[in-house]
Amino acid sequence: MPAMTPDDLAGYLADLGIDSTTVTHPPLHTVEESQALRGAIEGAHTKNLFLKDKKGRLFLVVAPEDAVVELKHLHVRIGASGRLSFGKPDLLQEVLGVMPGSVTPFGLVNDHPPRVTVVLDAALMANETVNCHPLVNTATTTIRSADLLAFVRATGHEPLVIALDEAHPAG
């Protein structure tokens, strides 16, 4: 099945009863570019990491844009097998249907059957609204954090919600 388009995603969100607002903008590839061109988009903005462990398990870590995600110890906290590395662009395209620079929890709509373990940062989810790319990096979609959780579950994923900034375990 071909990956969803941003318009397909908007329809999917509407079908779920999720209100969203999307703003188009020039392509944004990094958090820094996003911050520079953001304008007045309210709510928390995300950093999204597509990761793979030593056994090939896939993870999508969704955190606030300014979060420091310690990959060196994250595998212990999320139940991964060994250290984590970034998933290759072709795997990202195959599983989430997006290109590097467009990684987003909305890509989970393309992950069927579900292969990705979703990790949502508790601090991010404490915000009223969250902003993510709608499958492309030329727009930003704003939804309520509770609706992001509902969306993730509707795609067949049960997210792990943890505080990524907590001290890592010894070892």
One Martini backbone bead per residue (centre of mass of N, CA, C, O) as a GRO file, in nm:
protein
  171
    1MET     BB    1   0.096   0.036   0.024
    2PRO     BB    2   0.084   0.352  -0.004
    3ALA     BB    3   0.165   0.630   0.117
    4MET     BB    4   0.061   0.887   0.271
    5THR     BB    5  -0.063   1.195   0.257
    6PRO     BB    6  -0.135   1.493   0.389
    7ASP     BB    7  -0.434   1.476   0.302
    8ASP     BB    8  -0.489   1.196   0.414
    9LEU     BB    9  -0.421   1.269   0.704
   10ALA     BB   10  -0.639   1.483   0.747
   11GLY     BB   11  -0.870   1.280   0.701
   12TYR     BB   12  -0.797   1.084   0.927
   13LEU     BB   13  -0.823   1.284   1.160
   14ALA     BB   14  -1.118   1.356   1.104
   15ASP     BB   15  -1.227   1.062   1.135
   16LEU     BB   16  -1.125   1.070   1.450
   17GLY     BB   17  -1.196   1.370   1.562
   18ILE     BB   18  -0.942   1.550   1.489
   19ASP     BB   19  -0.812   1.846   1.551
   20SER     BB   20  -0.646   2.063   1.306
   21THR     BB   21  -0.350   2.257   1.214
   22THR     BB   22  -0.208   2.393   0.908
   23VAL     BB   23   0.122   2.507   0.813
   24THR     BB   24   0.295   2.655   0.568
   25HIS     BB   25   0.644   2.615   0.450
   26PRO     BB   26   0.945   2.592   0.423
   27PRO     BB   27   1.181   2.382   0.431
   28LEU     BB   28   1.255   2.162   0.717
   29HIS     BB   29   1.541   1.981   0.868
   30THR     BB   30   1.572   2.139   1.143
   31VAL     BB   31   1.537   2.282   1.441
   32GLU     BB   32   1.677   2.547   1.368
   33GLU     BB   33   1.505   2.612   1.120
   34SER     BB   34   1.236   2.607   1.267
   35GLN     BB   35   1.293   2.840   1.466
   36ALA     BB   36   1.354   3.064   1.246
   37LEU     BB   37   1.054   3.004   1.074
   38ARG     BB   38   0.797   2.980   1.255
   39GLY     BB   39   0.671   3.207   1.415
   40ALA     BB   40   0.324   3.164   1.558
   41ILE     BB   41   0.345   2.866   1.659
   42GLU     BB   42   0.183   2.707   1.888
   43GLY     BB   43   0.344   2.510   2.104
   44ALA     BB   44   0.493   2.215   2.086
   45HIS     BB   45   0.798   2.105   1.959
   46THR     BB   46   0.958   1.853   1.767
   47LYS     BB   47   1.159   1.563   1.813
   48ASN     BB   48   1.263   1.298   1.581
   49LEU     BB   49   1.357   0.949   1.632
   50PHE     BB   50   1.494   0.698   1.422
   51LEU     BB   51   1.539   0.372   1.555
   52LYS     BB   52   1.786   0.103   1.618
   53ASP     BB   53   1.867  -0.206   1.714
   54LYS     BB   54   2.058  -0.494   1.719
   55LYS     BB   55   1.776  -0.666   1.636
   56GLY     BB   56   1.590  -0.445   1.457
   57ARG     BB   57   1.440  -0.271   1.627
   58LEU     BB   58   1.194  -0.014   1.632
   59PHE     BB   59   1.207   0.350   1.692
   60LEU     BB   60   1.007   0.632   1.817
   61VAL     BB   61   1.120   0.945   1.920
   62VAL     BB   62   0.929   1.189   2.111
   63ALA     BB   63   1.028   1.530   2.157
   64PRO     BB   64   1.134   1.804   2.249
   65GLU     BB   65   1.332   2.012   2.065
   66ASP     BB   66   1.528   2.068   2.342
   67ALA     BB   67   1.602   1.790   2.391
   68VAL     BB   68   1.812   1.557   2.556
   69VAL     BB   69   1.914   1.259   2.396
   70GLU     BB   70   2.051   0.969   2.543
   71LEU     BB   71   2.161   0.711   2.358
   72LYS     BB   72   2.359   0.555   2.548
   73HIS     BB   73   2.089   0.491   2.762
   74LEU     BB   74   1.805   0.445   2.629
   75HIS     BB   75   1.782   0.135   2.588
   76VAL     BB   76   1.718   0.070   2.886
   77ARG     BB   77   1.448   0.243   2.913
   78ILE     BB   78   1.301   0.091   2.635
   79GLY     BB   79   1.399  -0.218   2.576
   80ALA     BB   80   1.648  -0.248   2.421
   81SER     BB   81   1.898  -0.408   2.216
   82GLY     BB   82   2.112  -0.228   2.282
   83ARG     BB   83   2.228  -0.003   2.108
   84LEU     BB   84   2.151   0.285   1.932
   85SER     BB   85   2.048   0.370   1.599
   86PHE     BB   86   2.002   0.506   1.305
   87GLY     BB   87   1.788   0.490   1.065
   88LYS     BB   88   1.767   0.440   0.751
   89PRO     BB   89   1.622   0.597   0.489
   90ASP     BB   90   1.490   0.341   0.357
   91LEU     BB   91   1.349   0.247   0.619
   92LEU     BB   92   1.187   0.499   0.673
   93GLN     BB   93   1.027   0.488   0.408
   94GLU     BB   94   0.908   0.201   0.444
   95VAL     BB   95   0.768   0.247   0.735
   96LEU     BB   96   0.676   0.579   0.739
   97GLY     BB   97   0.684   0.743   0.455
   98VAL     BB   98   0.957   0.912   0.497
   99MET     BB   99   1.193   1.156   0.509
  100PRO     BB  100   1.448   1.305   0.590
  101GLY     BB  101   1.320   1.579   0.792
  102SER     BB  102   1.009   1.421   0.832
  103VAL     BB  103   0.993   1.318   1.101
  104THR     BB  104   0.695   1.154   1.247
  105PRO     BB  105   0.420   1.038   1.411
  106PHE     BB  106   0.241   1.035   1.149
  107GLY     BB  107   0.396   0.787   1.014
  108LEU     BB  108   0.234   0.555   1.161
  109VAL     BB  109   0.013   0.527   0.936
  110ASN     BB  110   0.237   0.344   0.759
  111ASP     BB  111   0.266   0.121   1.002
  112HIS     BB  112   0.184  -0.180   0.836
  113PRO     BB  113   0.240  -0.352   1.041
  114PRO     BB  114   0.353  -0.295   1.343
  115ARG     BB  115   0.718  -0.205   1.414
  116VAL     BB  116   0.696   0.038   1.607
  117THR     BB  117   0.824   0.191   1.887
  118VAL     BB  118   0.673   0.426   2.097
  119VAL     BB  119   0.824   0.735   2.226
  120LEU     BB  120   0.702   0.952   2.474
  121ASP     BB  121   0.743   1.243   2.617
  122ALA     BB  122   0.617   1.368   2.906
  123ALA     BB  123   0.674   1.672   2.861
  124LEU     BB  124   0.529   1.692   2.592
  125MET     BB  125   0.245   1.574   2.696
  126ALA     BB  126   0.198   1.832   2.896
  127ASN     BB  127   0.100   1.972   2.663
  128GLU     BB  128  -0.165   2.091   2.493
  129THR     BB  129   0.022   2.126   2.233
  130VAL     BB  130   0.134   1.983   1.915
  131ASN     BB  131   0.410   1.976   1.674
  132CYS     BB  132   0.405   1.843   1.334
  133HIS     BB  133   0.475   1.683   1.067
  134PRO     BB  134   0.270   1.602   0.767
  135LEU     BB  135   0.506   1.404   0.613
  136VAL     BB  136   0.631   1.693   0.577
  137ASN     BB  137   0.868   1.985   0.571
  138THR     BB  138   0.625   2.211   0.459
  139ALA     BB  139   0.482   2.160   0.745
  140THR     BB  140   0.254   2.226   1.028
  141THR     BB  141   0.094   2.037   1.286
  142THR     BB  142  -0.175   2.096   1.513
  143ILE     BB  143  -0.233   1.930   1.830
  144ARG     BB  144  -0.343   1.768   2.076
  145SER     BB  145  -0.193   1.559   2.293
  146ALA     BB  146  -0.434   1.365   2.327
  147ASP     BB  147  -0.460   1.323   2.015
  148LEU     BB  148  -0.189   1.195   1.969
  149LEU     BB  149  -0.246   0.948   2.137
  150ALA     BB  150  -0.495   0.857   1.976
  151PHE     BB  151  -0.350   0.825   1.707
  152VAL     BB  152  -0.141   0.615   1.783
  153ARG     BB  153  -0.353   0.402   1.865
  154ALA     BB  154  -0.508   0.395   1.586
  155THR     BB  155  -0.234   0.264   1.446
  156GLY     BB  156  -0.147   0.022   1.664
  157HIS     BB  157  -0.004   0.185   1.899
  158GLU     BB  158   0.167   0.156   2.216
  159PRO     BB  159   0.285   0.384   2.408
  160LEU     BB  160   0.575   0.512   2.558
  161VAL     BB  161   0.570   0.704   2.859
  162ILE     BB  162   0.853   0.915   2.925
  163ALA     BB  163   1.119   1.059   3.102
  164LEU     BB  164   1.401   1.159   2.933
  165ASP     BB  165   1.539   1.347   3.177
  166GLU     BB  166   1.608   1.129   3.343
  167ALA     BB  167   1.809   0.955   3.504
  168HIS     BB  168   2.027   0.727   3.437
  169PRO     BB  169   2.129   0.427   3.467
  170ALA     BB  170   2.351   0.237   3.583
  171GLY     BB  171   2.600   0.104   3.338
   0.00000   0.00000   0.00000
